[in-house]
Amino acid sequence: MTDSLISSAYTQALEVIGAVEPRIADATRQELADQRGSLKLIASENYASPAVLLTMGTWFSDKYAEGTVGHRFYAGCQNVDTVESLAAEHARELFGAPYAYVQPHSGIDANLVAFWSILANRVESPYLQKMQAKNVNELTEADWETLRAELGNQRLLGMSLDAGGHLTHGFRPNISGKMFHQQQYGTDPETGLLDYDAVAAKAREFKPLVLVAGYSAYPRRVNFAKMREIADEVGAVLMVDMAHFAGLVAGKVFTGEEDPVPYAHITTTTTHKSLRGPRGGMVLAQEEFAADVDRGCPMVLGGPLSHVMAAKAVAFAEARQSSFQAYAQQIADNAQSLADGFLKRDARLVTGGTDNHLVLLDVSSFGLTGRQAESALLDAGVVTNRNSIPGDPNGAWYTSGIRLGTPALTTRGFGHDEFDTVAELIVDVLSNTEAGTTKAGGPSKASYVLGDGVAERTKAASGELLDKHPLYPGLVLG
Ligand SMILES: *Cc1c(COP(=O)(O)O)cnc(C)c1O
């Protein structure tokens, strides 16, 4: 019954869309076909449920609702209030957080809200107090000049990009690396693992206002109790960005000292990665930061995306079901199977394995750059992304690594045997790919030659796995 409802809902929606711009309806159909037909190993992607997707396609999209629940700058927000309250309530229950702010449009927005909340809460400035007290008009141009200098010289310590951190954790080209005086911590050059003593030593020396933990490409768990201890010792605010692994926290795979929410002053996340919700962001906070986070609009954000907040509520309701815990455990088990599949075929993994949802394959032993490996795999229907590895000799563009994640294919029902086959297919493609040469005859970091028949045999083998585990199995477009 649900299957036929979903099928007719999408069939009819595409007819309505096609009557206005048929090329968009066609592209939408094609996207479904392409997603169904490819082996998606991008660690930051997933497949949200039809209920989550359908929730985004409504008239909530039309409503402006700047402000907070019960305190809006627009009239007629009673239903948005219902939606936002429910999404926040589900989030608080799901993560055991005192406070949840569900308005951020993306992970980056959530981090900007968190940064400014921390500045507002912790920078001691009479000017800042006046600003918060809404006596903004009393500030002279000279006061603003001082305030800008005070806010602008605060210190942030985050994980470096090549160790697995995110752009927003103080990477120079990102705004976080410009608005803050920044330093970065890396991983141990021998083991590739986070070295808490080294982070502590750096923190003691640098005395950051903000210590950021969390990652996009680190294949291991983090002990957040230790990170909090470091933050407390130097008087820093601990901000954890769990964008990648929020699903493992929600699904109770990361508990105790691996659950960031009780230890962080502020936790940020996306909602569309392992958490499997709509594209969006969220901030969780301890009580002392709640009022500052609540000023996300107008501090950083404009009108919230009400239709997406509604979809967040639906996704969080799904994540509160016990089946989500089984899903989250399977994500981690599958990453283990994938890592074992590589190791037994003599491939090299950064840190020698994984204990979360991703593996970082060092492709230099195949004589390839990440860029060449990514392209060759794509030719064979395997969708991945290239990624720097610690101390990467090929830089952030060509790289030496491939990042692979299990959340999406786990949603399709892949298990141990399927992920072992995935490792086998990837090793086969990379072993049969040769680095190309430049026009001048030197070694190229971009061009490559894929062996005869490799793409065909990989597609045939992965096609079997994909057919056995269809995406949106009941969804048939008429
Ligand atoms: C993906 C990611 C983000 C950014 O999320 P967007 O929704 O793309 O803005 C932020 N932080 C981390 C750690 C991420 O992995």
Ligand as a Chemical Component Dictionary entry (heavy atoms), coordinates in Angstrom:
data_LIG
# 
_chem_comp.id                   LIG 
_chem_comp.type                 NON-POLYMER 
_chem_comp.pdbx_formal_charge   0 
_chem_comp.three_letter_code    LIG 
# 
loop_
_chem_comp_atom.comp_id 
_chem_comp_atom.atom_id 
_chem_comp_atom.alt_atom_id 
_chem_comp_atom.type_symbol 
_chem_comp_atom.charge 
_chem_comp_atom.model_Cartn_x 
_chem_comp_atom.model_Cartn_y 
_chem_comp_atom.model_Cartn_z 
_chem_comp_atom.pdbx_ordinal 
LIG C1 C1 C 0 29.891 18.180 5.440 1  
LIG C2 C2 C 0 30.499 18.907 6.572 2  
LIG C3 C3 C 0 30.166 20.249 6.838 3  
LIG C4 C4 C 0 29.416 21.126 5.870 4  
LIG O1 O1 O 0 28.132 20.774 5.594 5  
LIG P1 P1 P 0 27.349 21.518 4.406 6  
LIG O2 O2 O 0 25.930 21.125 4.672 7  
LIG O3 O3 O 0 27.903 21.012 3.147 8  
LIG O4 O4 O 0 27.548 22.986 4.588 9  
LIG C5 C5 C 0 30.677 20.840 7.985 10 
LIG N1 N1 N 0 31.478 20.148 8.809 11 
LIG C6 C6 C 0 31.846 18.872 8.570 12 
LIG C7 C7 C 0 32.740 18.167 9.543 13 
LIG C8 C8 C 0 31.378 18.214 7.441 14 
LIG O5 O5 O 0 31.769 16.964 7.197 15 
# 
loop_
_chem_comp_bond.comp_id 
_chem_comp_bond.atom_id_1 
_chem_comp_bond.atom_id_2 
_chem_comp_bond.value_order 
_chem_comp_bond.pdbx_ordinal 
LIG C1 C2 SING 1  
LIG C2 C3 SING 2  
LIG C2 C8 DOUB 3  
LIG C3 C4 SING 4  
LIG C3 C5 DOUB 5  
LIG C4 O1 SING 6  
LIG O1 P1 SING 7  
LIG P1 O2 DOUB 8  
LIG P1 O3 SING 9  
LIG P1 O4 SING 10 
LIG C5 N1 SING 11 
LIG N1 C6 DOUB 12 
LIG C6 C7 SING 13 
LIG C6 C8 SING 14 
LIG C8 O5 SING 15 
# 
